[in-house]
Amino acid sequence: MRKIALLLFAVMLGFIAVAQEKQDTSYWKKGGMASLTFSQTSLTNWSGGGDNAISTNALLDLFANYNKGKNSWENTMKLEYGLVKQGDEGVRKSIDKIDYTSKYGYKNGGHWFYSALFDFKTQFAKGYNYASSDADSDVKVSNFLAPAYVTFSLGMDYKPNEIFSAYLSPVTSKMTIVNDDDLSDAGAFGVDPGDKFRGEFGAFTKMALNKDIMKNVNLKSTLDLFTNYSENFGNIDVTWEVMVNMKVNDFLTATINTSLVYDDDVDYVNDEGLNKGPRIQFKEIVGIGLAYKF
């Protein structure tokens, strides 16, 4: 856990150092946000029952965008990691994300761009379904690069303003990586048992919204949709993320962060290790803490 925190801190310092170098700011726009949110529940002689709990979540959200003439190049990196401790249970992971997207566009006219997009998603550490306080009975369900999703696509990008964009691609390659022997042998995340890679070819759509909905309240949302041409065409993989950031002052902020995921190639494994088939995955995090924009 300490190595992960040090890695996040090193990446943040490196990006800030690059952002502060003297560059031609007429073409580049760089920045980001680093935040640390936490929550705590403390109970003493509480007749209603319950457990003491404490959680923390670190977020580093970066962007670097280039615009010159008809050329547009957008880059985003989102790193997030969270821990929670409840009652007598050990410290457990609550959120874990590495998400990088790079999109190049050449303006066709109006609000349309010929575009190419590269997207990479994975996580930092192992993830488990926790069966009990006995760690030996925990079920490992994920790991670094297990899964990892690599997407490369060609298409058209509609950008009427700086608030909204819609990327449409009929030519998309999606690679699923499961670089963990236990998970690949089990055929996790849609790979054939024993394989560590699965390739798909299909259509992809990515929509993004970034808008100040009122004073000191920002809404950011992305929606990714993918369907495979050769297998179960029409079944759509969905990744939808929403973040509401409410600024209290220069350093204090409150956030609401939700993620909805559905992939019919990803089965839900319960705390007994039983495969229950694909399920809608949903995660919500509400927190208050320190944030710094740069």
C-alpha angles and dihedrals in degrees: 000000000000091000091054092051091049091049092052091048092049093050091049093050092047094051093047090051092052092046090054095053116106108261140152098279092183089081105025127062114186135172147111148178133259118195141172117197129180144176134196137194117193122183127186120181088338108177093201092063129227140131135274110250139182129183138176134190129195121201132185114183115181137176137183117183129182125198125175125150108315094342123101127177120179125187128182132177124187121186120180135169132170139181132197134190120192126182114313093339120113124253110288136188115255102175134010126174143160111178125169126174129179122183127181122193137183114202114245096184136290109015098330128105132188099233147187122198134197120189131181127184132176141121140252106237148014119292127207143190099229112223097182142320087293104095092200090069096051115117116228110223104165145011142178106307088004095124112011121162121207118187128184121177145163123214148103127304123208112205113169092168143345091277103061139029134173120197117196122190129176090179112062133149116200123189123193115202123196104181096176122094096214094049096041091050088053091051092241122179094016101300119132111259108278094016123110099196137055123182127202133181122202150102125311136193128187123185124185133189128185114172140151100231093186139345110314092355119108127186120202123179138167128188122193121190126183134173127185116232097206103038124046094338109204095035103116127211108216131200114174123173128182127183126182114192118193115191115213096176138327093301109014120080141165121214140191113197125181133177128190119188133177126174119160089207092061115078125202113241114200127216090273092057094252120144111236099177128244118335138180107262119211132178131180128186124184117184148152125212149105123327134177126193122203 
